């Protein structure tokens, strides 16, 4: 029976308060695309799914969907390339650095306009464990 339970995916719901600011950050800066969105009517809060290369996030204007200030750790490959890509965009509000941790990851952190932090992390060999740069 141990093989019958499988967890497929975690999809965090992040609270947003301003759709144009969310679009600037998630679509423009981080390079996500909109998969779908929903509103109960033209004046209702937005609920949307965005994704990029296997990472799926839900963004919501609905009261009670998520709490601003959460932190996500996203394990990935290619964190250095991703960091170079997003920094090359010259986003006005953030220039994330790279940090090598003592627990064997290299990480780049971003904070969205609503206070949510996303840490993009890649496992590395232990001998690389020193701080590369932070900003």
N, C-alpha and C positions, 0 to 999 in steps of 0.2 A: 504493500500500500504506500510505501514511502515515495514512489515515483508518480503518484497521482496528483500531488499538489505542485503547481508551478506558478510562480509569480512572473508575470509577463513584463510589466513596465510600471514605473512610477511617473505620474504626470503632475508636477506641482502647479498649483493655482496661485498666481501672483496678483495682488491687488494693484490696480492702476487708478489714477484720478484724472488723467488728461490724455485723450487718445492721440492727438498730434505729438505730444512729448514721448509717449510710448512708441509711436511709429518711428520717430527720429532715433530713439535709442535702440529698440529691438530690430527694426527693419533696416534702418540706415546704418547705424554703427556696428551692430553685431551680425547683420546679414541674414536674419531670419526671414522667412516668407510666411504669409498668411495662408493657412489651410482652409479655414472657414470661420465665420463669425455669426453671432445671433443677437438679436434684440427682440423683445416681445412686441414693441411698437417703435415708431420713429423717435420717441422721446424717452425710451427705456435705456438702462445701462447696457453697455457692450459686454459680451462674453465672446472670446475668440481663442482659437488655437493657432499657434505659430510653431514652426519647426525649422530645423537646419541639420542636415546630415545625421539623422537619427535622434536628435534631442528634440523632445516635444514639450512645450510649455503652454499653459492656459493663462490668459490675461483676463482679468475681470474688474469691471467697475461696480459690481454688485456689493452692497453693504453685507458684511459677514463672509464674503469669499476671500479668504486669506487675510493676513494681518501685515501691514507694512513693517519692514525691518527684518524680514526673514533672511536666512542664509542658506544657499544651496551649494553643494559640492558636486561638480560634474566631472566624472572621470572620463578622460578622453585620450586620444593620440593626436599629436601634432600641436601641442599647446604653444610651442615657440612660433610656429608658422601662423597660428591663429592670432597670437599677440602682435606679430609684425603686421599682419593684415589689418587688424582693427586700428592699430596706432597710425598706419599709413593714411587712414581716412581723415585724420586731423579733427576728430570730434572735439568740439569746443570745451566740453565739461570734464574730460577725463583722458589721461594718458597712462593706462595701466602698465605696471612693470612686471617683471618675472621674479619669483622668489623660489629658491631651492630650499626645501625643508629638511629638518633632521630626521623625519620619518620616511624619507625617500620619494618625495614628489617634487615636481616643479609646477608652480602655480601662478596664475594670473587672475587677479580679482577685479571685478567691475561692480559698481553700485548704480542701480537704475534711478531715474528721477523721483522714485517713490520710496527710496530707502532700502530696497531689497538688494542683497549682495549675492553675486554669483561668482564662485571660485571655480575656474577651469583648471583641472589638475591632471597631471600625467605622472605615472610611476617611472622612476629612473633608478639607475644603479646607485648604491649607497655611497660610493666614493665621490659622487658629485655633490654631496650635501654641504653646501655653503651658500650664503646669500649671493645671488647673481646681481639683482638690482631691485629696488622698490621705488615707487613714486606715489 
